[in-house]
């Protein structure tokens, strides 16, 4: 517990009167960190931190690499610039060694400022000093070579921007009015090179230098899907010397990549966004030698020959196949919803969607953790945020900590026993009709953006009959695979192995998975361990 006496050891607080120190001791958050743990991330909402024990490093992503740009020792602050300028954090903070840090939220900071005006004056002076170094770093950032041009609400522009963001391709966005630039969008310009008009995603990928073709025809491990499970398997497989390739239909991250925040993933005490987590895993997999091939779909698997056929006719031979294709969002069951996809209606919600929510009336359909996190995130950008929940409460589907945060947020309204029955708008979404099932009324309201998160289903109908699935289409593994009646060997299948020897299923696509990021990551690591055991049995029993 932080005491007034401890805070008196901070030079900036040493002269404060006892009542002020007592207030401060009760207002700060006491944070203990292990080496490498982050207490603030670039882009997060402002706060003021003070190092009490240990040492902190200030880091910033510069040209795609994380760089240490400063340190903080006991008694020193972090957060001076955002507190002074009312901006998000321009850099991240992490513990360089075991550390103890206190956090002062905005409201408490302003209360302290009223009690001790010399403190904000000191903070402002420090902010001016640090601004110079931040400007120097900003000048080092590479000018983007990719520019995406189109209207703010255009579905094609949104799709390309999301694709580039999730594939870690820096780009500049130029917003124009509908009808400008010939009326065909999106336009993707590359400095000194191509100008693509309404391109396919594969054309975009090729133009910006992403891999769309496997480098070889034979691999040790072919991973289908680049969500948390697939990327973790790629990291482990490549690290252990296996020739590893990941085949991804769109972009890395999977459904988790569209989560605005993941609070319950071990090792990130202050949470991490889905796209940030995917970005780190992608960078790690590539650094270790895994190939990541995007915009390619798998058309068929031959379990006997261990062949994977991609669209376009490419066939890969592999010793081990890992199915990590995840799940697809359930569609909103409202007539005409397809007309507004990408133009007011969006499945999932990532941080990169903040642009479409800016200043808009936003509705979030769903009652899970992803929906709750999305509501908290978009409340920073939208004019209003309403959660539409079909059930009578949130308790059955959402974590308690999120329910409490939503209840305390003045800008978020939760409407129970409610659902959308109609969508309205000429071209883009302008309004919705909401049915209140409790009071048996229907009302139309203004709403320009709807994020849909009402569960997900497996899309496994393309798999061959040799790979057994349960009644909902999820792939059965381990003991369930053995009991499915298709297992051909004397040995029992490994716990993540399907009814086809050497073909494994991990993550959300697997029957019985718990649908959590941490579980998918664990299964990705386990699958490579089982892959080694399977390979050790060759060619005697498989």
Secondary structure, DSSP 8 states (H G I E B T S, - for coil): ---HHHHHTSGGGTTS-HHHHHHHHHHSEEEEE-TT-EEE-TTS---EEEEEESEEEEEEEETTEEEEEEEEETT-EE-HHHHHHT---SSEEEESSSEEEEEE-HHHHHHHHHH-HHHHHHHHHHHHHHHHHHHHHHHHS---SEEEEE-TT-HHHHHHHHHHHHTT---EEEE--TTGGGG---EEEETTS-EEES--HHHHHHHTT---S-S-SEEEEEEE--SHHHHHHHHHHHHTT--EEEEESS-TTTGGGG-S-BSSSTT-TT-B-HHHHHHHHHHHHHHHT-EEEES--EEEEETTTTEEEETTS-EEEEEEEEE----EE----STTGGGGBTTTEEES--GGGHHHHTTSEEEEE--SHHHHHHHHHHTTTSSEEEEE-SSS-STTTS-HHHHHHHHH-TTEEEESSEEEEEEE-SSS--EEEEEETTTTEEEEEE-SEEEE-S-EE---TTS-TTS-B-TTS-B--HHHHHHTT---SSS---TTB-SSTTEEE-GGGBTT----HHHHHHHHHHHHHHHHHHHHTTTT--
